[in-house]
């Protein structure tokens, strides 16, 4: 997921995306624990996407206040 794609979304869409990513992260952790995970790099990708969404959501909130 690119930062430009995330910036184009509204606050509600960012919250939905964050919830979706957290659910995926949970499922990936479960797969890793049971040894069923196929793409281990996806764990890192999802973690970084979560951070990206949170960062941009925070930036948008700060812009709205100012």
DSSP file (Angstrom, degrees, kcal/mol; ACC not computed):
  #  RESIDUE AA STRUCTURE BP1 BP2  ACC     N-H-->O    O-->H-N    N-H-->O    O-->H-N    TCO  KAPPA ALPHA  PHI   PSI    X-CA   Y-CA   Z-CA
    1    1 A X              0   0    0      0, 0.0     2,-0.2     0, 0.0    51,-0.0   0.000 360.0 360.0 360.0 129.2    0.0    0.0    0.0
    2    2 A X     >  -     0   0    0      1,-0.1     4,-1.6    50,-0.0     3,-0.2  -0.570 360.0-125.5 -88.7 151.7    1.4    3.4   -1.1
    3    3 A X  H  > S+     0   0    0      1,-0.2     4,-2.5    -2,-0.2     5,-0.2   0.848 111.5  58.5 -63.3 -34.8    1.3    6.5    1.1
    4    4 A X  H  > S+     0   0    0      1,-0.2     4,-1.2     2,-0.2    -1,-0.2   0.879 104.2  51.1 -63.2 -37.7   -0.4    8.3   -1.7
    5    5 A X  H  4 S+     0   0    0     -3,-0.2     4,-0.4     1,-0.2    -1,-0.2   0.892 111.6  47.4 -65.0 -39.4   -3.3    5.8   -1.7
    6    6 A X  H >< S+     0   0    0     -4,-1.6     3,-1.4     1,-0.2    -2,-0.2   0.894 107.9  54.9 -70.1 -40.1   -3.7    6.2    2.0
    7    7 A X  H 3< S+     0   0    0     -4,-2.5    -1,-0.2     1,-0.3    -2,-0.2   0.790 100.3  61.6 -64.1 -27.4   -3.7   10.0    1.8
    8    8 A X  T 3< S+     0   0    0     -4,-1.2    -1,-0.3    -5,-0.2    -2,-0.2   0.636  90.7  89.2 -74.3 -13.4   -6.5    9.9   -0.7
    9    9 A X  S <  S-     0   0    0     -3,-1.4     2,-0.1    -4,-0.4    -3,-0.0  -0.476  77.1-119.6 -87.6 156.0   -8.9    8.2    1.8
   10   10 A X     >  -     0   0    0     -2,-0.1     4,-2.2     1,-0.1     5,-0.2  -0.302  34.4 -98.3 -83.3 174.3  -11.2   10.0    4.3
   11   11 A X  H  > S+     0   0    0      1,-0.2     4,-2.0     2,-0.2     5,-0.1   0.893 124.6  49.6 -62.3 -41.1  -11.0    9.5    8.0
   12   12 A X  H  > S+     0   0    0      1,-0.2     4,-2.1     2,-0.2    -1,-0.2   0.907 110.5  49.8 -65.2 -41.2  -13.8    7.0    8.1
   13   13 A X  H  > S+     0   0    0      1,-0.2     4,-2.5     2,-0.2    -1,-0.2   0.871 108.8  53.3 -65.2 -36.0  -12.1    5.0    5.3
   14   14 A X  H  X S+     0   0    0     -4,-2.2     4,-2.5     2,-0.2    -1,-0.2   0.902 107.9  50.2 -65.0 -40.4   -8.8    5.1    7.2
   15   15 A X  H  X S+     0   0    0     -4,-2.0     4,-2.2     2,-0.2    -2,-0.2   0.900 111.8  47.9 -64.3 -40.1  -10.5    3.7   10.3
   16   16 A X  H  X S+     0   0    0     -4,-2.1     4,-2.3     2,-0.2    -2,-0.2   0.921 112.3  49.1 -64.5 -43.8  -12.0    0.9    8.2
   17   17 A X  H  X S+     0   0    0     -4,-2.5     4,-2.5     1,-0.2    -2,-0.2   0.899 110.2  51.5 -62.3 -41.2   -8.7    0.1    6.6
   18   18 A X  H  X S+     0   0    0     -4,-2.5     4,-2.4     2,-0.2    -1,-0.2   0.916 109.8  49.0 -63.0 -43.9   -7.0    0.1   10.0
   19   19 A X  H  X S+     0   0    0     -4,-2.2     4,-2.0     1,-0.2    -1,-0.2   0.902 112.0  49.6 -62.4 -41.0   -9.6   -2.4   11.4
   20   20 A X  H  X S+     0   0    0     -4,-2.3     4,-2.2     1,-0.2    -2,-0.2   0.913 111.9  47.8 -64.2 -43.1   -9.1   -4.6    8.3
   21   21 A X  H  X S+     0   0    0     -4,-2.5     4,-2.6     1,-0.2    -2,-0.2   0.887 110.2  51.4 -67.0 -38.8   -5.3   -4.6    8.7
   22   22 A X  H  X S+     0   0    0     -4,-2.4     4,-2.2     2,-0.2    -1,-0.2   0.887 109.9  50.1 -65.7 -37.4   -5.4   -5.4   12.4
   23   23 A X  H  X S+     0   0    0     -4,-2.0     4,-2.3     2,-0.2    -2,-0.2   0.914 111.6  48.3 -65.1 -42.2   -7.7   -8.3   11.7
   24   24 A X  H  X S+     0   0    0     -4,-2.2     4,-2.6     1,-0.2    -2,-0.2   0.901 109.7  53.0 -63.8 -40.3   -5.3   -9.6    9.0
   25   25 A X  H  X S+     0   0    0     -4,-2.6     4,-2.3     2,-0.2    -2,-0.2   0.909 108.6  50.1 -61.4 -42.2   -2.4   -9.1   11.4
   26   26 A X  H  X S+     0   0    0     -4,-2.2     4,-2.1     1,-0.2    -1,-0.2   0.932 111.5  47.9 -60.7 -46.4   -4.2  -11.2   14.0
   27   27 A X  H  X S+     0   0    0     -4,-2.3     4,-2.5     1,-0.2    -2,-0.2   0.887 111.0  51.1 -63.6 -38.9   -4.8  -14.0   11.5
   28   28 A X  H  X S+     0   0    0     -4,-2.6     4,-2.6     2,-0.2    -1,-0.2   0.896 108.5  51.4 -65.8 -39.2   -1.2  -13.9   10.3
   29   29 A X  H  X S+     0   0    0     -4,-2.3     4,-2.2     2,-0.2    -1,-0.2   0.902 110.4  49.7 -63.2 -39.3    0.0  -14.2   13.9
   30   30 A X  H  X S+     0   0    0     -4,-2.1     4,-1.8     2,-0.2    -2,-0.2   0.929 111.3  48.4 -63.6 -45.3   -2.3  -17.2   14.3
   31   31 A X  H  X>S+     0   0    0     -4,-2.5     5,-2.4     1,-0.2     6,-0.9   0.891 110.9  51.2 -61.8 -39.7   -1.0  -18.8   11.1
   32   32 A X  H ><5S+     0   0    0     -4,-2.6     3,-0.6     1,-0.2    -1,-0.2   0.903 109.0  50.7 -64.6 -40.9    2.6  -18.2   12.2
   33   33 A X  H 3<5S+     0   0    0     -4,-2.2    -1,-0.2     1,-0.2    -2,-0.2   0.849 114.8  42.8 -66.8 -34.0    2.0  -19.8   15.6
   34   34 A X  H 3<5S-     0   0    0     -4,-1.8    -1,-0.2    -5,-0.2    -2,-0.2   0.487 112.8-117.4 -91.7  -2.4    0.5  -22.9   14.0
   35   35 A X  T <<5S+     0   0    0     -4,-0.7    -3,-0.2    -3,-0.6    -4,-0.1   0.702  83.4 114.6  79.0  19.1    3.1  -23.1   11.3
   36   36 A X      < +     0   0    0     -5,-2.4    -4,-0.2    -6,-0.2     2,-0.1   0.455  37.0 120.0-100.3  -2.3    0.6  -22.6    8.4
   37   37 A X        -     0   0    0     -6,-0.9     3,-0.2     1,-0.1    -9,-0.0  -0.415  35.5-178.6 -70.6 135.8    1.9  -19.2    7.2
   38   38 A X  S    S+     0   0    0      1,-0.2     2,-0.9    -2,-0.1    -1,-0.1   0.842  74.2  42.7 -99.9 -46.7    3.1  -19.3    3.6
   39   39 A X    >   +     0   0    0      1,-0.2     3,-1.2     2,-0.0     4,-0.4  -0.816  61.3 177.7-105.7  94.4    4.3  -15.7    3.0
   40   40 A X  T >> S+     0   0    0     -2,-0.9     3,-1.0     1,-0.3     4,-0.6   0.773  77.3  65.5 -67.5 -24.7    6.2  -14.7    6.1
   41   41 A X  H 3> S+     0   0    0      1,-0.2     4,-2.0     2,-0.2    -1,-0.3   0.714  85.2  73.6 -69.9 -19.2    7.0  -11.3    4.6
   42   42 A X  H <> S+     0   0    0     -3,-1.2     4,-2.6     1,-0.2    -1,-0.2   0.820  87.1  62.7 -64.8 -29.8    3.3  -10.4    4.7
   43   43 A X  H <> S+     0   0    0     -3,-1.0     4,-2.0    -4,-0.4    -1,-0.2   0.933 107.1  43.0 -59.5 -46.3    3.6  -10.0    8.5
   44   44 A X  H  X S+     0   0    0     -4,-0.6     4,-2.3    -3,-0.2    -2,-0.2   0.896 112.6  53.3 -66.7 -41.8    6.1   -7.2    8.0
   45   45 A X  H  X S+     0   0    0     -4,-2.0     4,-2.3     1,-0.2    -2,-0.2   0.924 110.8  46.2 -60.1 -45.4    4.1   -5.6    5.2
   46   46 A X  H  X S+     0   0    0     -4,-2.6     4,-2.4     2,-0.2    -1,-0.2   0.905 110.7  53.0 -66.1 -41.4    0.9   -5.5    7.3
   47   47 A X  H  X S+     0   0    0     -4,-2.0     4,-1.9    -5,-0.2    -1,-0.2   0.913 112.3  44.9 -60.6 -42.4    2.8   -4.1   10.3
   48   48 A X  H  X S+     0   0    0     -4,-2.3     4,-2.4     2,-0.2    -1,-0.2   0.861 110.5  53.9 -70.8 -35.9    4.2   -1.3    8.2
   49   49 A X  H  X S+     0   0    0     -4,-2.3     4,-2.6     2,-0.2    -2,-0.2   0.899 107.5  51.5 -64.2 -39.7    0.8   -0.6    6.5
   50   50 A X  H  X S+     0   0    0     -4,-2.4     4,-2.6     2,-0.2    -2,-0.2   0.933 111.1  47.4 -60.6 -46.3   -0.8   -0.2   10.0
   51   51 A X  H  X S+     0   0    0     -4,-1.9     4,-2.4     1,-0.2    -2,-0.2   0.897 111.5  51.3 -62.5 -40.4    1.9    2.3   11.0
   52   52 A X  H  X S+     0   0    0     -4,-2.4     4,-2.3     2,-0.2     5,-0.2   0.919 111.4  46.6 -63.5 -44.4    1.4    4.1    7.7
   53   53 A X  H  X S+     0   0    0     -4,-2.6     4,-2.4     1,-0.2     5,-0.2   0.919 113.5  48.7 -64.9 -44.1   -2.4    4.4    8.2
   54   54 A X  H  X S+     0   0    0     -4,-2.6     4,-2.1    -5,-0.2    -2,-0.2   0.909 111.5  50.1 -62.9 -41.9   -2.0    5.5   11.8
   55   55 A X  H  X S+     0   0    0     -4,-2.4     4,-2.2     1,-0.2    -2,-0.2   0.933 113.6  43.7 -62.6 -47.8    0.6    8.2   10.8
   56   56 A X  H  X S+     0   0    0     -4,-2.3     4,-2.4     2,-0.2    -1,-0.2   0.866 111.8  53.9 -69.7 -35.6   -1.5    9.7    8.1
   57   57 A X  H  X S+     0   0    0     -4,-2.4     4,-2.0    -5,-0.2    -1,-0.2   0.906 110.3  48.0 -63.3 -40.1   -4.7    9.6   10.2
   58   58 A X  H  X S+     0   0    0     -4,-2.1     4,-2.2     2,-0.2    -2,-0.2   0.895 110.2  51.3 -67.5 -40.0   -2.9   11.5   12.9
   59   59 A X  H  X S+     0   0    0     -4,-2.2     4,-2.1     1,-0.2    -2,-0.2   0.911 110.3  49.2 -62.2 -42.5   -1.6   14.0   10.4
   60   60 A X  H  X S+     0   0    0     -4,-2.4     4,-1.9     1,-0.2    -1,-0.2   0.882 110.2  51.2 -65.1 -38.3   -5.1   14.6    9.0
   61   61 A X  H  X S+     0   0    0     -4,-2.0     4,-1.6     2,-0.2    -1,-0.2   0.893 110.1  49.5 -65.6 -38.9   -6.4   15.0   12.5
   62   62 A X  H  X S+     0   0    0     -4,-2.2     4,-1.9     1,-0.2    -2,-0.2   0.884 110.3  50.5 -67.9 -38.3   -3.7   17.6   13.3
   63   63 A X  H  < S+     0   0    0     -4,-2.1    -1,-0.2     1,-0.2    -2,-0.2   0.874 107.7  53.7 -65.3 -37.2   -4.5   19.5   10.1
   64   64 A X  H  < S+     0   0    0     -4,-1.9    -1,-0.2     1,-0.2    -2,-0.2   0.855 109.8  48.0 -67.5 -34.8   -8.2   19.5   10.9
   65   65 A X  H  <        0   0    0     -4,-1.6    -1,-0.2     1,-0.2    -2,-0.2   0.887 360.0 360.0 -71.5 -39.3   -7.4   21.1   14.3
   66   66 A X     <        0   0    0     -4,-1.9    -1,-0.2    -5,-0.1    -2,-0.2   0.466 360.0 360.0 -78.9 360.0   -5.1   23.8   13.0
